[in-house]
Amino acid sequence: MLKKLLFVAVVLVLALAQGYFIYAVQHGAIDAFTGAWSSFNVAQSGYSQFVFRSIKWWWALPAICLLLVGFATWRPTVFRVILALSFSLLGTVALYWSAYAPSLFIQI
């Protein structure tokens, strides 16, 4: 039972991080990111432009993560648990990579 609670808690935290990032980008963080990049003459990557342009469709990511965790707790197998955890982790990394990729850092 403790393993299930820990599993659900980890996926919920990752889904909340995804939702927070998506909400922030939809409500003005795009301007903050692009303003910071342009002030230091850092070109926005193509992947970052893609994510920022299609941010409203990224809301499917936390929903899919929650569906996967629900299915993995309802009918638990090792494969479903690993699938839910890896999909949630990779989705979170994919979102945050669009803003914090090493190519977007300021060169000193």
Backbone as a printed PyTorch tensor [residue, N CA C, xyz], in Angstrom:
tensor([[[  0.8130,  -1.1970,   0.0000],
         [  0.0000,   0.0000,   0.0000],
         [  0.8660,   1.2750,   0.0000]],

        [[  1.9560,   1.2210,   0.7480],
         [  2.8440,   2.3750,   0.8090],
         [  3.5060,   2.6230,  -0.5470]],

        [[  3.8150,   1.5420,  -1.2670],
         [  4.4010,   1.6900,  -2.5940],
         [  3.4270,   2.3860,  -3.5370]],

        [[  2.1460,   2.0240,  -3.4560],
         [  1.1370,   2.6650,  -4.3110],
         [  1.0170,   4.1400,  -3.9930]],

        [[  1.0040,   4.4710,  -2.7110],
         [  0.8990,   5.8780,  -2.3180],
         [  2.1040,   6.6790,  -2.7910]],

        [[  3.2780,   6.1040,  -2.6550],
         [  4.4870,   6.7870,  -3.1140],
         [  4.4750,   6.9500,  -4.6280]],

        [[  4.0680,   5.9100,  -5.3270],
         [  3.9610,   5.9520,  -6.7860],
         [  2.9920,   7.0390,  -7.2310]],

        [[  1.8090,   7.0670,  -6.6390],
         [  0.8120,   8.0700,  -6.9950],
         [  1.3070,   9.4650,  -6.6430]],

        [[  1.9730,   9.6130,  -5.5030],
         [  2.4800,  10.9260,  -5.0950],
         [  3.5350,  11.4400,  -6.0680]],

        [[  4.4190,  10.5740,  -6.5190],
         [  5.4730,  10.9920,  -7.4590],
         [  4.8470,  11.4540,  -8.7690]],

        [[  3.9150,  10.6780,  -9.2990],
         [  3.2890,  11.0440, -10.5720],
         [  2.4490,  12.3120, -10.4120]],

        [[  1.7820,  12.4710,  -9.2730],
         [  1.0070,  13.6970,  -9.0420],
         [  1.9040,  14.9260,  -8.9790]],

        [[  3.0500,  14.8070,  -8.3460],
         [  3.9860,  15.9360,  -8.2840],
         [  4.4790,  16.2910,  -9.6840]],

        [[  4.7860,  15.2740, -10.4830],
         [  5.2330,  15.5460, -11.8540],
         [  4.1140,  16.1720, -12.6830]],

        [[  2.8810,  15.6900, -12.5180],
         [  1.7520,  16.2700, -13.2500],
         [  1.4820,  17.7050, -12.7960]],

        [[  1.6480,  17.9730, -11.5120],
         [  1.4850,  19.3440, -11.0230],
         [  2.5760,  20.2580, -11.5820]],

        [[  3.7880,  19.7600, -11.6760],
         [  4.8750,  20.5570, -12.2640],
         [  4.5890,  20.8550, -13.7300]],

        [[  4.0490,  19.8880, -14.4410],
         [  3.6760,  20.0980, -15.8390],
         [  2.5720,  21.1460, -15.9420]],

        [[  1.5460,  20.9900, -15.1230],
         [  0.4300,  21.9350, -15.1440],
         [  0.8550,  23.3470, -14.7840]],

        [[  1.7490,  23.4680, -13.8020],
         [  2.2450,  24.7840, -13.4030],
         [  2.9830,  25.4620, -14.5500]],

        [[  3.8500,  24.7110, -15.2270],
         [  4.6090,  25.2730, -16.3380],
         [  3.6770,  25.6880, -17.4780]],

        [[  2.7410,  24.8320, -17.8200],
         [  1.8090,  25.1370, -18.9160],
         [  0.9790,  26.3670, -18.5710]],

        [[  0.4810,  26.4220, -17.3460],
         [ -0.3230,  27.5750, -16.9190],
         [  0.5110,  28.8550, -16.9600]],

        [[  1.7400,  28.7770, -16.4820],
         [  2.5960,  29.9660, -16.4680],
         [  2.8900,  30.4470, -17.8840]],

        [[  3.1610,  29.5290, -18.7850],
         [  3.4670,  29.9250, -20.1620],
         [  2.2290,  30.5290, -20.8250]],

        [[  1.0690,  29.9890, -20.5360],
         [ -0.1530,  30.5340, -21.1340],
         [ -0.5040,  31.9050, -20.5830]],

        [[ -0.0310,  32.2240, -19.3980],
         [ -0.4140,  33.4840, -18.7670],
         [  0.7460,  34.4490, -18.6000]],

        [[  1.6180,  34.5350, -19.6030],
         [  2.6060,  35.6030, -19.6110],
         [  4.0540,  35.2160, -19.4900]],

        [[  4.3610,  33.9840, -19.1480],
         [  5.7720,  33.6150, -19.0090],
         [  6.4880,  33.5750, -20.3530]],

        [[  5.7370,  33.4430, -21.4450],
         [  6.3570,  33.4770, -22.7700],
         [  7.0750,  34.8060, -22.9650]],

        [[  6.4120,  35.8740, -22.6060],
         [  7.0190,  37.2000, -22.7580],
         [  8.2670,  37.3490, -21.8870]],

        [[  8.2220,  36.8080, -20.6840],
         [  9.3760,  36.9030, -19.7940],
         [ 10.5650,  36.1130, -20.3440]],

        [[ 10.2920,  34.9100, -20.8250],
         [ 11.3740,  34.0930, -21.3860],
         [ 11.9570,  34.7320, -22.6400]],

        [[ 11.1120,  35.0930, -23.5660],
         [ 11.6190,  35.6730, -24.8180],
         [ 12.3020,  37.0100, -24.5770]],

        [[ 11.7980,  37.7830, -23.6270],
         [ 12.4480,  39.0480, -23.2910],
         [ 13.8390,  38.8420, -22.7150]],

        [[ 13.9780,  37.8580, -21.8460],
         [ 15.2960,  37.5660, -21.2710],
         [ 16.2600,  37.0530, -22.3350]],

        [[ 15.7620,  36.1860, -23.2030],
         [ 16.6330,  35.6590, -24.2510],
         [ 17.0630,  36.7460, -25.2280]],

        [[ 16.1190,  37.5900, -25.6190],
         [ 16.4670,  38.6330, -26.5910],
         [ 17.3760,  39.6950, -25.9780]],

        [[ 17.2540,  39.9650, -24.6910],
         [ 18.1190,  40.9720, -24.0730],
         [ 19.5710,  40.5120, -24.0130]],

        [[ 19.7970,  39.2060, -24.0190],
         [ 21.1600,  38.6790, -24.0080],
         [ 21.5580,  38.1000, -25.3610]],

        [[ 20.7850,  38.4010, -26.3990],
         [ 21.0530,  37.9390, -27.7630],
         [ 21.1730,  36.4170, -27.8690]],

        [[ 20.2780,  35.7290, -27.1760],
         [ 20.2140,  34.2740, -27.2580],
         [ 19.0360,  33.9280, -28.1550]],

        [[ 19.2940,  33.1660, -29.2030],
         [ 18.2340,  32.7910, -30.1390],
         [ 17.4040,  31.6520, -29.5520]],

        [[ 16.0970,  31.7950, -29.6400],
         [ 15.1930,  30.7610, -29.1490],
         [ 15.2750,  29.5470, -30.0800]],

        [[ 15.3840,  28.3790, -29.4960],
         [ 15.5200,  27.1660, -30.3070],
         [ 14.2000,  26.8270, -30.9900]],

        [[ 14.2890,  26.0190, -32.0270],
         [ 13.1000,  25.5980, -32.7530],
         [ 12.1640,  24.7850, -31.8820]],

        [[ 12.7330,  23.9250, -31.0270],
         [ 11.9030,  23.1330, -30.1210],
         [ 11.1580,  24.0270, -29.1460]],

        [[ 11.8450,  25.0290, -28.6220],
         [ 11.2160,  25.9600, -27.6980],
         [ 10.0850,  26.7300, -28.3790]],

        [[ 10.3050,  27.1610, -29.6030],
         [  9.2470,  27.8450, -30.3510],
         [  8.0530,  26.9310, -30.5680]],

        [[  8.3230,  25.6650, -30.8990],
         [  7.2440,  24.7050, -31.1060],
         [  6.4110,  24.5170, -29.8450]],

        [[  7.0760,  24.3340, -28.7080],
         [  6.3450,  24.1190, -27.4500],
         [  5.5470,  25.3610, -27.0870]],

        [[  6.1410,  26.5310, -27.2130],
         [  5.4400,  27.7460, -26.8310],
         [  4.2630,  28.0470, -27.7530]],

        [[  4.3970,  27.7160, -29.0440],
         [  3.2870,  27.9480, -29.9710],
         [  2.1370,  26.9690, -29.7400]],

        [[  2.4630,  25.7670, -29.3600],
         [  1.4310,  24.7330, -29.2070],
         [  1.1390,  24.4200, -27.7490]],

        [[  1.3300,  25.3890, -26.8620],
         [  1.2260,  25.1360, -25.4240],
         [ -0.1810,  24.7060, -25.0100]],

        [[ -1.2140,  25.1730, -25.6980],
         [ -2.5660,  24.7920, -25.2760],
         [ -2.8260,  23.3040, -25.4800]],

        [[ -2.1070,  22.6750, -26.4060],
         [ -2.2750,  21.2430, -26.6370],
         [ -1.4830,  20.4060, -25.6500]],

        [[ -0.5640,  21.0330, -24.9520],
         [  0.2450,  20.3000, -23.9750],
         [ -0.5400,  19.9720, -22.7130]],

        [[ -1.7430,  20.5160, -22.5550],
         [ -2.5760,  20.1530, -21.4090],
         [ -2.9450,  18.6740, -21.4390]],

        [[ -2.8350,  18.0390, -22.5920],
         [ -3.1070,  16.6010, -22.6790],
         [ -2.0670,  15.7910, -21.9000]],

        [[ -0.8680,  16.3260, -21.7590],
         [  0.2040,  15.5960, -21.0800],
         [ -0.1190,  15.2740, -19.6220]],

        [[ -0.4780,  16.2540, -18.7790],
         [ -0.8180,  15.8810, -17.4030],
         [ -2.0670,  15.0100, -17.3240]],

        [[ -3.0010,  15.2050, -18.2490],
         [ -4.1980,  14.3640, -18.2420],
         [ -3.8460,  12.9120, -18.5540]],

        [[ -2.9610,  12.7060, -19.5190],
         [ -2.5320,  11.3430, -19.8470],
         [ -1.7590,  10.7360, -18.6790]],

        [[ -0.9330,  11.5350, -18.0210],
         [ -0.1920,  11.0320, -16.8610],
         [ -1.1360,  10.5680, -15.7670]],

        [[ -2.1800,  11.3480, -15.5180],
         [ -3.1410,  10.9650, -14.4840],
         [ -3.9390,   9.7300, -14.8970]],

        [[ -4.2600,   9.6170, -16.1660],
         [ -4.9440,   8.4050, -16.6370],
         [ -4.0390,   7.1790, -16.4970]],

        [[ -2.7840,   7.3310, -16.8330],
         [ -1.8450,   6.2150, -16.7060],
         [ -1.6640,   5.7920, -15.2510]],

        [[ -1.5690,   6.7520, -14.3440],
         [ -1.4120,   6.3880, -12.9300],
         [ -2.6890,   5.7480, -12.4030]],

        [[ -3.8320,   6.2010, -12.8600],
         [ -5.0800,   5.5690, -12.4540],
         [ -5.1780,   4.1400, -12.9490]],

        [[ -4.8060,   3.9270, -14.1970],
         [ -4.8410,   2.5890, -14.7620],
         [ -3.8020,   1.6810, -14.0960]],

        [[ -2.6320,   2.2390, -13.7800],
         [ -1.5730,   1.4430, -13.1440],
         [ -1.9190,   1.0800, -11.7070]],

        [[ -2.7160,   1.8720, -11.0330],
         [ -3.1220,   1.5120,  -9.6750],
         [ -4.3570,   0.6080,  -9.6790]],

        [[ -5.1620,   0.7290, -10.7210],
         [ -6.3610,  -0.1070, -10.8230],
         [ -5.9870,  -1.5320, -11.2080]],

        [[ -5.1420,  -1.6920, -12.2010],
         [ -4.6680,  -3.0010, -12.6640],
         [ -3.1330,  -2.9960, -12.6360]],

        [[ -2.5520,  -3.1510, -11.4550],
         [ -1.0980,  -2.9700, -11.3400],
         [ -0.2900,  -4.1120, -11.9570]],

        [[  0.6100,  -3.7240, -12.8170],
         [  1.6800,  -4.5970, -13.3020],
         [  2.9450,  -3.7510, -13.3270]],

        [[  4.0640,  -4.3890, -13.3680],
         [  5.3440,  -3.6680, -13.3680],
         [  5.4340,  -2.7990, -14.6230]],

        [[  4.9940,  -3.3240, -15.7440],
         [  5.0580,  -2.5630, -16.9960],
         [  4.2310,  -1.2820, -16.9180]],

        [[  3.0380,  -1.3550, -16.3800],
         [  2.1740,  -0.1670, -16.3020],
         [  2.7380,   0.8790, -15.3410]],

        [[  3.3050,   0.4220, -14.2560],
         [  3.9110,   1.3570, -13.3050],
         [  5.1100,   2.0520, -13.9430]],

        [[  5.9660,   1.2840, -14.5990],
         [  7.1310,   1.8750, -15.2590],
         [  6.6940,   2.8070, -16.3820]],

        [[  5.6620,   2.4160, -17.1200],
         [  5.1530,   3.2750, -18.1900],
         [  4.6450,   4.6030, -17.6380]],

        [[  3.8680,   4.5630, -16.5640],
         [  3.3360,   5.7960, -15.9830],
         [  4.4530,   6.6840, -15.4450]],

        [[  5.4040,   6.0890, -14.7480],
         [  6.5100,   6.8860, -14.2000],
         [  7.3890,   7.4770, -15.2930]],

        [[  7.7340,   6.6580, -16.2770],
         [  8.6260,   7.1610, -17.3260],
         [  7.9310,   8.2000, -18.2020]],

        [[  6.6610,   7.9900, -18.5210],
         [  5.9390,   8.9700, -19.3200],
         [  5.8180,  10.2990, -18.5740]],

        [[  5.5400,  10.2400, -17.2910],
         [  5.4330,  11.4630, -16.4930],
         [  6.7700,  12.1890, -16.3980]],

        [[  7.8330,  11.4500, -16.1620],
         [  9.1530,  12.0660, -16.0440],
         [  9.6140,  12.6400, -17.3730]],

        [[  9.4720,  11.8750, -18.4480],
         [  9.8870,  12.3700, -19.7590],
         [  9.0380,  13.5580, -20.2120]],

        [[  7.7620,  13.5460, -19.9030],
         [  6.9060,  14.6780, -20.2420],
         [  7.3090,  15.9450, -19.5080]],

        [[  7.6430,  15.8010, -18.2390],
         [  8.0840,  16.9540, -17.4580],
         [  9.4040,  17.4990, -17.9870]],

        [[ 10.3310,  16.6080, -18.2950],
         [ 11.6190,  17.0370, -18.8520],
         [ 11.4060,  17.7080, -20.2060]],

        [[ 10.5270,  17.1620, -21.0290],
         [ 10.2710,  17.7450, -22.3550],
         [  9.7180,  19.1570, -22.2470]],

        [[  8.8300,  19.3880, -21.3040],
         [  8.2760,  20.7330, -21.1390],
         [  9.3180,  21.7180, -20.6400]],

        [[ 10.0080,  21.3590, -19.5810],
         [ 10.9750,  22.2850, -18.9980],
         [ 12.1990,  22.4680, -19.8940]],

        [[ 12.4960,  21.4880, -20.7380],
         [ 13.6200,  21.6120, -21.6690],
         [ 13.3730,  22.7450, -22.6640]],

        [[ 12.1200,  23.0250, -22.9600],
         [ 11.8240,  24.0850, -23.9230],
         [ 12.2290,  25.4610, -23.4000]],

        [[ 12.3200,  25.6110, -22.0960],
         [ 12.7050,  26.9080, -21.5290],
         [ 14.1080,  26.8950, -20.9390]],

        [[ 14.5710,  25.7350, -20.5200],
         [ 15.8440,  25.6780, -19.8030],
         [ 16.8730,  24.7830, -20.4810]],

        [[ 16.7980,  24.6550, -21.7870],
         [ 17.7910,  23.8710, -22.5250],
         [ 19.1540,  24.5590, -22.4470]],

        [[ 20.2200,  23.7950, -22.4470],
         [ 21.5590,  24.4140, -22.3910],
         [ 21.8370,  25.3820, -23.5320]],

        [[ 21.2190,  25.1750, -24.6750],
         [ 21.4490,  26.0940, -25.7940],
         [ 20.8090,  27.4640, -25.5490]],

        [[ 19.9050,  27.5450, -24.5830],
         [ 19.2430,  28.8150, -24.2840],
         [ 19.9190,  29.5780, -23.1440]],

        [[ 20.9570,  28.9910, -22.5740],
         [ 21.6660,  29.6760, -21.4900],
         [ 22.5510,  30.7670, -22.0410]],

        [[ 22.8230,  31.7370, -21.2330],
         [ 23.6280,  32.8770, -21.6400],
         [ 25.1030,  32.4890, -21.5780]],

        [[ 25.8060,  32.7610, -22.6520],
         [ 27.2350,  32.4630, -22.7220],
         [ 28.0170,  33.6110, -22.0750]],

        [[ 28.8770,  33.2930, -21.1460],
         [ 29.6830,  34.3270, -20.4800],
         [ 31.1270,  34.1760, -20.8950]]])
